[in-house]
Amino acid sequence: MPSNTSPSVRRKCESPVDWSVTQVGDLTVDQMIEYVEWTNSTACRLTHDFGGHTHEDGVDGQKAVCMDPLIRPEKYSECLVYSFGISNDWTFDEEIEKLGCRVFAFDPSMNQDDHDHTPKIHFYNLGLGDRDERWNKDPNMNWTMRSLESIYYRLLKHEGRYIDYLKMDIEHSEWIVLPQIISSGMMDLVRQLSVEIHLPEQGGIDEFHRRIKVIKALEDYGMVRFDSKYNPWSLEWNVAVDWEGYNAYEIVWFNSKLVRTKPMVEINSTQRQPKVNKKKKIHNPINVNRSMYRKKNLKG
């Protein structure tokens, strides 16, 4: 039988959790939801949302970006953005392009050929997976999938560059992809990461634990969360664990290992150099007269 107590009330009755030391396998469903909803917003002093559409129930499709000088995407180096999952919504990509970034967008579900959406937004008809393969089990899903490592090194040849912002909205596949990105070492190249995570709509508490362990692994690696928003259109009932709540959240992190030691400046900057005050020789009339007097006496 469903509980008559709401999840938020039940959570308040439980003791606070120290996420850094708690084993995920010991968490209740309500504690796991509390962990997912934890924003840790003070980690980034300045956060801006890019993109999205406003509806009666809220905004959908927006992505938070940390704009603190030591971690923000920088136009001076033509910031690099990978955007996985477009679904014909280009608002995020177009707005972050205005920041000076070059965007590489990917979505096999749109059935569009590779093309340039704008001069700085390049679209590829493929999806993000944990390996290079062809998805053709479903006749409506004959998709090319590639790992992040394959896209970065072999397709786009970006070796030597950081991915300033990696956006991932890939409908439950994040639970397969994220562990592979960590294990392959590709997370070392990602400065900010935005993922729409999806909690299980069915299944028992073990499936909840499995997915929360992936998020915990990201943060144990060194990704620092600075934003979490639930999707207001994702309210679901999970009979197996007697839980009703939102099953989709947009969580964003920055990589603590890639925080700059000082803000970037434009390489070809025309900033004025500070003027050096040169000491000017002061012509004192008294000194001039004394010099002339000495010369006359020497001649005499």
C-alpha positions, -999 to 999 in steps of 0.1 A, spaced: 0 0 0 13 35 -8 24 55 22 1 84 33 31 105 42 47 126 14 84 121 5 93 156 17 77 150 51 93 116 55 127 130 46 124 156 74 119 128 99 152 112 90 187 122 103 209 144 81 233 124 59 270 130 54 272 122 17 310 120 18 312 90 41 278 73 37 277 41 16 251 44 -11 238 9 -5 227 20 30 205 49 17 167 48 17 149 60 -14 140 93 2 177 99 12 187 92 -24 162 118 -37 176 143 -11 211 136 -24 200 141 -60 182 174 -51 212 188 -32 222 219 -52 255 228 -35 249 262 -52 275 280 -31 303 261 -50 298 286 -79 294 323 -71 279 332 -105 256 308 -124 238 316 -156 211 295 -174 215 292 -212 187 282 -235 153 267 -227 116 273 -233 92 289 -209 59 270 -202 31 274 -177 47 249 -153 83 262 -157 113 263 -180 124 233 -200 158 228 -217 179 254 -199 214 245 -189 233 261 -160 268 273 -166 293 284 -139 306 318 -150 332 322 -122 364 335 -139 386 304 -130 362 278 -145 340 296 -171 341 289 -208 364 315 -223 359 332 -256 396 341 -258 405 304 -265 373 298 -286 357 277 -259 348 241 -269 313 227 -263 300 192 -270 262 190 -269 246 155 -269 208 153 -274 193 182 -294 158 170 -302 154 201 -325 159 225 -296 188 246 -304 183 273 -278 212 262 -255 236 258 -284 227 291 -300 231 310 -267 264 295 -257 277 302 -293 271 339 -285 295 335 -256 322 329 -283 321 291 -282 323 266 -310 296 239 -306 296 203 -318 260 189 -316 250 153 -318 216 136 -321 208 104 -342 171 106 -334 165 138 -356 172 119 -388 192 147 -403 225 145 -422 256 161 -409 255 199 -414 264 233 -401 235 247 -382 254 280 -380 290 288 -389 300 278 -354 275 251 -346 283 218 -363 257 189 -363 266 152 -365 241 124 -371 253 101 -343 248 94 -307 270 90 -276 276 55 -263 301 36 -243 316 21 -274 315 25 -312 287 4 -326 255 4 -347 221 4 -330 198 -15 -354 177 -38 -332 147 -15 -338 139 -6 -375 132 29 -363 165 32 -345 193 25 -370 218 48 -352 255 52 -353 269 54 -317 304 64 -307 322 68 -274 334 102 -263 370 91 -267 363 81 -303 346 114 -311 372 135 -294 403 119 -309 393 103 -342 362 122 -355 370 157 -344 407 154 -337 406 177 -307 436 162 -290 454 188 -268 422 207 -260 398 208 -231 361 204 -235 349 235 -218 313 223 -215 298 188 -221 260 187 -222 243 153 -221 206 147 -225 205 111 -238 174 96 -222 187 70 -197 219 61 -216 238 84 -192 241 55 -168 260 35 -194 281 64 -207 292 81 -175 312 52 -160 330 47 -193 340 84 -195 355 81 -160 373 48 -167 387 59 -200 402 90 -185 381 114 -207 367 131 -177 402 146 -172 394 168 -203 359 180 -193 358 214 -175 320 215 -169 295 187 -172 257 190 -175 236 158 -174 199 152 -173 197 121 -151 167 98 -151 158 78 -120 141 44 -125 104 45 -133 102 8 -124 124 -16 -105 133 -20 -69 157 -1 -46 187 -19 -61 182 -1 -93 180 32 -74 213 23 -57 230 14 -90 222 48 -105 231 69 -74 264 51 -73 273 65 -107 266 101 -94 286 94 -63 315 81 -85 315 114 -104 318 134 -72 344 111 -57 365 116 -89 365 153 -83 334 168 -101 319 195 -79 282 200 -82 268 235 -83 232 231 -96 203 206 -95 168 212 -109 140 187 -113 121 184 -145 85 195 -136 71 172 -163 87 140 -150 64 132 -120 61 94 -118 49 67 -95 72 38 -87 51 10 -73 81 -13 -65 96 11 -39 63 29 -29 76 63 -41 61 91 -61 83 120 -73 102 135 -102 124 111 -121 144 135 -142 169 161 -129 194 184 -145 226 183 -125 257 203 -134 293 200 -121 326 216 -127 359 197 -126 379 207 -95 411 194 -113 407 219 -141 401 251 -121 425 278 -135 451 294 -113 443 328 -127 416 343 -151 424 340 -188 431 372 -208 430 378 -246 462 367 -262 462 394 -288 450 420 -264 454 457 -272 452 467 -236 472 498 -228 504 491 -210 509 512 -179 530 543 -186 564 546 -170 570 581 -155 604 592 -168 621 618 -147 623 650 -167 653 673 -164 641 705 -147 657 737 -160 661 759 -130 669 795 -140 692 799 -110 713 768 -119 715 780 -156 728 815 -144 754 798 -122 766 777 -151 771 808 -172 789 826 -144 813 797 -140 821 796 -178 829 834 -178 853 831 -148 870 801 -164 877 821 -196 889 850 -176 
